Amino acid sequence: MPIRMITGLVLSVATTAFGFLIGMGAQQGTFVVCAEAEACVREWISATSGWAAVCAAVPTILYLSKQIRDADRHQRTNFAIQLRRHRLLAMGVAQLAYVVLSQIELALSKVKEGEAPDIRDWNKELIEEMIRHLRGTNLQSFEDEIAFPVSIGAYGMALVVERGYAGDDVTSFAAPNIVNEYFENVARQAEEFLAETRKITEAS
């Protein structure tokens, strides 16, 4: 019901009640709310002033209540939109991580038994694609908004891959395991986030 209609209804009821009391008093030769010797109108106004204040406050209370409901609905809507965006981001990052991990696994499978993996032996296209993903917006947004990896971030990992592929001996042999652990960690964090938020979406 609109607030104006409620306000009008409250005032109508108050006016009717006041008129009824005066009418009854007029029929009996006195006001029904007090004795003849008392200042009847003044006493009646004093007694009913509290109710008048309550009636006057009703529209404000209803308006504030509506504002609170609207704000809560707006907050829930924004949360749902943000959650959906984060879930889509996590899904994309998880898929990306699994693709890169499969490529790393293929590269590691070519290492001869007894030899240490060397990132300089990896396909150049794989290295370039990996660096592009590590410096892309998806991984950066995932780290900024959802979960930062246990080790170094995507930007630092891109430097490790570049330095190792460029010929730094220590980094060249360490990079394969480091980058593999990074993408395993990212995939795990994305899956954990999706599992946690799935409970929220199912409950809502």
C-alpha positions as CSV (number, residue, x, y, z in Angstrom):
1,M,0.0,0.0,0.0
2,P,1.4,3.4,-0.9
3,I,2.6,5.6,2.0
4,R,0.3,8.4,1.1
5,M,-2.7,6.1,1.3
6,I,-1.6,4.8,4.7
7,T,-1.0,8.4,6.0
8,G,-4.5,9.4,4.8
9,L,-6.0,6.4,6.4
10,V,-4.3,7.1,9.8
11,L,-5.5,10.7,9.7
12,S,-9.0,9.7,8.7
13,V,-9.2,7.3,11.7
14,A,-7.9,9.9,14.1
15,T,-10.3,12.6,12.8
16,T,-13.3,10.2,13.0
17,A,-12.4,9.2,16.5
18,F,-12.1,12.8,17.6
19,G,-15.4,13.7,16.0
20,F,-17.1,10.7,17.5
21,L,-16.0,11.8,21.0
22,I,-17.2,15.3,20.5
23,G,-20.5,14.2,19.1
24,M,-21.1,11.9,22.1
25,G,-20.2,14.7,24.4
26,A,-22.6,17.0,22.7
27,Q,-25.5,14.6,22.9
28,Q,-24.9,14.1,26.7
29,G,-24.3,17.8,27.4
30,T,-20.7,17.2,28.3
31,F,-17.6,15.6,26.9
32,V,-17.4,11.9,27.7
33,V,-13.7,12.0,28.5
34,C,-13.8,14.2,31.6
35,A,-16.0,15.8,34.2
36,E,-17.7,19.1,33.6
37,A,-15.4,21.0,35.9
38,E,-12.2,20.0,34.0
39,A,-10.6,21.6,31.0
40,C,-11.8,18.8,28.8
41,V,-10.4,19.7,25.4
42,R,-6.9,20.4,26.9
43,E,-6.9,17.2,28.8
44,W,-8.0,15.2,25.8
45,I,-5.3,16.8,23.6
46,S,-2.7,16.1,26.2
47,A,-3.8,12.4,26.6
48,T,-3.9,11.8,22.9
49,S,-0.7,13.7,21.9
50,G,1.4,10.5,22.2
51,W,-0.9,8.7,19.9
52,A,-0.8,11.6,17.5
53,A,3.0,11.4,17.5
54,V,2.9,7.7,16.8
55,C,0.5,8.2,13.9
56,A,2.7,10.9,12.5
57,A,5.7,8.6,12.7
58,V,4.0,5.7,10.9
59,P,4.8,7.0,7.4
60,T,8.4,7.6,8.3
61,I,8.8,4.2,9.8
62,L,7.2,2.6,6.7
63,Y,9.4,4.6,4.4
64,L,12.6,3.7,6.3
65,S,11.5,0.0,6.3
66,K,11.1,0.2,2.5
67,Q,14.5,1.8,2.1
68,I,16.1,-1.0,4.2
69,R,14.4,-3.7,2.1
70,D,15.5,-2.0,-1.2
71,A,19.0,-1.6,0.1
72,D,19.1,-5.3,1.1
73,R,17.7,-6.4,-2.3
74,H,20.3,-4.2,-4.1
75,Q,23.1,-5.6,-2.0
76,R,22.0,-9.2,-2.7
77,T,21.8,-8.4,-6.5
78,N,25.3,-6.9,-6.5
79,F,26.7,-9.8,-4.6
80,A,25.1,-12.3,-7.0
81,I,26.5,-10.5,-10.0
82,Q,30.0,-10.3,-8.5
83,L,29.9,-13.9,-7.4
84,R,28.8,-15.0,-10.9
85,R,31.7,-13.1,-12.4
86,H,34.2,-14.6,-10.0
87,R,32.9,-18.1,-10.6
88,L,33.3,-17.6,-14.4
89,L,36.8,-16.3,-13.8
90,A,37.7,-19.3,-11.6
91,M,36.3,-21.7,-14.2
92,G,38.4,-20.1,-16.9
93,V,41.6,-20.1,-14.8
94,A,41.0,-23.8,-13.8
95,Q,40.6,-24.8,-17.4
96,L,43.7,-22.8,-18.4
97,A,45.8,-24.4,-15.6
98,Y,44.8,-27.9,-16.7
99,V,45.7,-27.2,-20.3
100,V,49.1,-25.9,-19.4
101,L,49.7,-28.7,-16.9
102,S,49.0,-31.2,-19.7
103,Q,51.5,-29.5,-21.9
104,I,54.1,-29.5,-19.1
105,E,53.4,-33.2,-18.5
106,L,54.0,-33.9,-22.2
107,A,57.3,-31.9,-22.1
108,L,58.5,-33.7,-19.0
109,S,57.6,-37.1,-20.4
110,K,60.3,-36.5,-23.1
111,V,63.1,-36.2,-20.5
112,K,65.3,-39.2,-20.5
113,E,65.6,-41.3,-17.4
114,G,68.3,-40.1,-15.1
115,E,68.4,-36.6,-16.6
116,A,67.1,-33.4,-15.0
117,P,64.4,-31.5,-16.9
118,D,65.6,-28.4,-18.7
119,I,63.2,-25.7,-19.8
120,R,65.5,-24.9,-22.6
121,D,64.5,-28.2,-24.2
122,W,60.9,-27.2,-24.3
123,N,59.1,-26.1,-27.5
124,K,59.4,-22.4,-28.2
125,E,55.7,-22.1,-28.9
126,L,54.9,-23.7,-25.5
127,I,57.2,-21.2,-23.8
128,E,55.7,-18.2,-25.5
129,E,52.1,-19.4,-24.9
130,M,52.9,-20.0,-21.2
131,I,54.4,-16.5,-20.8
132,R,51.4,-15.0,-22.6
133,H,49.0,-16.7,-20.1
134,L,51.1,-15.7,-17.1
135,R,51.0,-12.1,-18.1
136,G,47.3,-12.2,-19.2
137,T,44.4,-10.5,-17.4
138,N,42.7,-13.8,-16.3
139,L,45.5,-14.9,-14.0
140,Q,46.2,-11.4,-12.8
141,S,42.5,-10.9,-11.9
142,F,42.3,-14.3,-10.2
143,E,45.3,-13.4,-8.0
144,D,44.0,-9.9,-7.2
145,E,40.3,-10.8,-6.5
146,I,40.1,-14.5,-5.5
147,A,43.4,-16.2,-4.3
148,F,47.0,-15.4,-4.5
149,P,49.2,-18.5,-5.1
150,V,51.3,-20.0,-2.3
151,S,54.5,-19.2,-4.2
152,I,55.3,-16.2,-6.4
153,G,52.6,-14.7,-8.6
154,A,52.0,-15.0,-12.3
155,Y,54.2,-12.0,-13.2
156,G,57.1,-13.4,-11.3
157,M,56.6,-16.8,-12.8
158,A,56.8,-15.3,-16.3
159,L,60.2,-13.9,-15.4
160,V,61.3,-17.4,-14.1
161,V,60.3,-19.0,-17.4
162,E,61.9,-16.2,-19.5
163,R,65.2,-16.3,-17.6
164,G,65.3,-20.1,-17.6
165,Y,64.6,-20.3,-21.4
166,A,67.2,-17.6,-22.0
167,G,69.9,-19.8,-20.6
168,D,70.4,-19.1,-16.9
169,D,71.6,-22.6,-15.8
170,V,70.2,-22.6,-12.3
171,T,66.8,-21.3,-13.4
172,S,66.7,-23.5,-16.5
173,F,66.8,-26.7,-14.4
174,A,64.5,-25.3,-11.6
175,A,61.9,-23.7,-13.8
176,P,60.1,-26.9,-15.0
177,N,59.2,-27.9,-11.5
178,I,58.5,-24.4,-10.3
179,V,56.1,-23.6,-13.1
180,N,54.4,-27.0,-12.7
181,E,53.8,-26.4,-9.0
182,Y,52.5,-22.9,-9.8
183,F,49.8,-24.2,-12.2
184,E,48.9,-27.1,-9.9
185,N,48.4,-24.6,-7.0
186,V,46.3,-22.3,-9.2
187,A,44.1,-25.2,-10.4
188,R,43.6,-26.3,-6.8
189,Q,42.7,-22.8,-5.5
190,A,40.2,-22.3,-8.4
191,E,38.5,-25.6,-7.7
192,E,38.3,-24.9,-3.9
193,F,36.8,-21.5,-4.7
194,L,34.2,-23.0,-7.0
195,A,33.3,-25.7,-4.4
196,E,32.9,-23.1,-1.6
197,T,30.8,-20.7,-3.7
198,R,28.7,-23.6,-5.1
199,K,27.3,-24.1,-1.6
200,I,26.3,-20.4,-1.4
201,T,24.6,-20.5,-4.8
202,E,22.7,-23.7,-3.9
203,A,21.5,-22.3,-0.6
204,S,20.3,-19.0,-2.1
